[in-house]
Amino acid sequence: MAAVDQPLQTVEEMRATSLQLRRDSLEMIYGAGSGHPGGSLSEIDILVALYFGVMRYDAQAPAWPERDRFILSKGHASPGFYATLSMAGYFGREELSSYRKTDGLLQGHAHPMTPGVEMNSGSLGMGLSFALGHALAARLDGKDYRVFALLGDGECQEGEVWEAAMSAAHHRATNLTAIVDRNRIQNDRFTDEVMTLEPLADRWRDFGWNVITCDGHEHAEVLRALETATEGGPTAIIANTVKGKGVSFMENNPAFHGRAPNAEEYEAALKELA
């Protein structure tokens, strides 16, 4: 089930949506002169599968008690998230131009002042704990909603992630799904240069989680993983992605983790995403 007011998208429609959201993300970052293009571009296909193929929500009533919850733990990748929320109907497209403006609706890190945002993000490592709280609250309240948390792979170096992982397995939080955007770059270098994460899937399994690995840019694979995630959860989906996906000179390039493109780069990127 997806949004209460719109039909599910086909995989072909999702590809077109992803392309538009990549353009929107770069437009926001370029307009603001700052932001995080790399991780926004790598997460887009995951977000599209969630919001237009799986999640239950009402964009006109963001606090609907029966809604599925999505937590952007890697909160600096907000442009991709905001573009998705706008496409899903949470706010008008004109709001995208308010990104990172002092009085704007869309701050640099995702914040609950924005319709559709559940958690204030900034410091990495907190999202899975917050998501687990929602998952356990559903059980206490007798609700059947699902909770999804999108984590960065560099974020998985944070100890709080593994405390939450251990607790989720202990409490058998079967309605909780963690999705790792495994783009292999954090801040200014590759993750393995900072701290080795592999074997990442085995580490989640060792903490008692069901683990699914997929291509994070193939919508059909992401959809299958999300649909299978209810079987024996909590479930971690390791989504293999490419940082800066869709723009050749941004792909696998640590320089574009947190740097806005200049005018020439922006025009070149839009041509590639046409």
N, C-alpha and C positions, 0 to 999 in steps of 0.2 A: 504493500500500500504506500502511496506517496501523498502529496498535498491533497487536502480535502476538496480543493477547488480547481484542480487541473489534472488531466490524464497523465499516465506514465509516458515518458519519452521512449522512443525506439533507440536502439544503439546508434543508428545513423543520425537521428536527431540529436543525440548526446554529443556526437562528434562535432556537429555544427555549433552546438551550445558551448562546448569547450573552446572552440576557436574564438567565438565572440567574447567569452569571458577572459581569455588571454589578452585580447586586444583591450578590453575594458581595464584590466589590471594594469597594463603598461601605461594606458592613458592617465590613470589615476596617479601613478608613481611619477610619471614625467611631469604632469601638471603641478604636483606638490614639490618636485625637485628633490624628493627623498622617498625612501621606502625600501622594500625587500622584494625585488623581482624574482630572484632565483627560486625561492621556496614557494612563492605564489604560483609561479608557472608549473612547478612540479606537483602541486596539490590539486590542480583544477579538475582533472578527470575523476579523482576520488570524490570530490565535492559534488560534481555533476551526477555521478552514480547514486550518491546518497540522497540528494535533494530532488532529483527528477526520476528516481527509480525505486527508492526503498523507504525513505523516511515518511512518517505520518506527522503532518503539521497543518496549521491554519495560519497563513501569513497575515490575515486580517485580524487574527486574535493570537498574537505571539505567546501569551501566557496560558493558552488552552491547556487544562490539566492533563488531557489525554495525549498530548504531543510527545513524539520521540524527542530526545534531547541530543544536541550536537555540541561538543565542547572543543573549541580550537585551542589546544594546549600550546601549540607553537604560534603564539599570538602575534608575533611580528609579521607573519604571512597574512596579514589582514586584507590586503587588496583583493586577493583571490576569493576570500570569504565574503567580503562586502559585495563584490561583483555578483557572486552566486545568490546572496540574499536579495539583491535588487532584482535579479532575473526571476527569483522565486516569488516576488511580489511583496516583500516586507516593506519596501520603500521605493520611491520613484527613482528612475535612472538619473534624474538631474542631481540627486544627492551625491552621486559619485564624485562630482567636482568639489565637494566639501572635504575631501580626504586630507587629513593632517592640518586643516585650518582650525584656528583657535576656537571659534564658536561653531564649528561644523559638527555634523552628526557622526562623522566617521573619523575617529581618532587613529593615531598611528598603530596602537595596539588595541585589539578588540576590547570593547567595554559595553556593559549592559545598558548604557544609555541608547545604544543602537538596537532597534527592533530586531529580534531574532538572535541576539547574542546572549548567552546564558552566563558567561563568566568573564570577569575582568582579568586580562592576561598581561603578562609583562615578563616577570621572572619565570624562567622555564622550570618544568618539573612538577607543577602543581595540578595540571589538568586532569591527570588520571585519578588523583585523590578526590577531586571535585566530582568527577564523573561517577566514581564509585559511590559517593554519598547519594547522588541522584538514583543510582541503581538500587541501592538498599532502601531508599525512601519509597520507591515504587512498590517494593515488597511489603513494607509496613502499611502503605496506603491501599493495598489491594489493586494496584494499577498494573497494566500489562505493557507499558511503554518500554521502548529500548533506549539505551544510552550509548552514544558513539563518541569516542575521544580520538582526535587526530594529533599524533605526537611527531615531532621531528626526530630523526635518528640520532643527531648529536644530543638531543634532549635525553635520550636513553642512557646517557652517562651520569645523569642525576640520581642520587640515592633515593629521593622521594618516589621516583617512578617505581622502583623495585619494592619499596615498602607498600605502596598501593597494590602492586601486582600480587604480593604475598597475601595481603589482606583480602583481595578480591577472590583469590582461589580458596582461601579459608572459609569465606562466607558464601561460596558457590554462587557468585553473582552471574547467573547465566544470561541475564539481559544486558550485560556489559560487553562492548566490543572496543578494543583498542586498535587503532590503525596507525602503523608506523610509516611515515613518508620516507622511505629508504633511498634518499638521493645521494648519500655518501659525502655530502659537503656540509660543513658547519662554519659559520662566520667567515674566516679567511683561509681555510685550508680543508683538506679532506679529513673525514672523521677518523680514519685509521692512523692519521698522523698525530691526532690528539690523544685518542684512546681507542684501542681496538674493541669493536663491538661483536665481531663474529666469534663463535657461531650464534648469531642473534636469535634465530628461531629456537635453537636448543635451550638458550637461556630462558626464554619465555616458557618453554615446556617444563624446564626444571622448577619453575615457580608455580607449576600446576595449571598452566593455561593450555587450551586447545590452540593450535597454530595453523594458519593457512598462509601460503605464500602465493603472490600473484604479480602480474605485470600491472603496475599502477596506472598505466596509460591505455590499457585495453578495457574499455567500459564493460564488455561482456564478462571478462575475468573478474573485475572488481565486483560486479553485480552477483556473480556466482559465489564469490567469497563472502559477501555481505549476507546473502541468503542462507549460506551454510553456517554462518557464525552462531546461529541459535542452537546448534547441536553440540551439547556438552561444554558450554561456556564456563567461565569467561573465555573469550576468544581474542587472540591477537592476530591481526592481518598484517603481514609484512608485505607492503606494497613497493615493489622495486620501481623506482622512478628516476628521472633525469632532472637534475637541477637546471632551471632555465629552459625547460622543455618547450620546443617550438620555435626558438630563436637560436640559430646556429652559433652565433658568437657568445651567447649566454650559456649554452649547454655545457655542463660539467666545468664551469668557469667560476672559481671561488670569488673572483672580483665582483660578480653581480649578486652576491648574497645580499648586500645591503647598500647598493649604489644605484641611483637613478640613471637611466641612459641620458646622454646628451642629445641634442637635436638631431645630429646625423645618425646616431645609433637608433634613436626612436623611429625615425623615418624608415631606416633599414629593417627594423624589427616588424613594423606594420606591413611592409611589403612581403615579408616572409609569412606573415599571418593572414594575408589577404585570401 
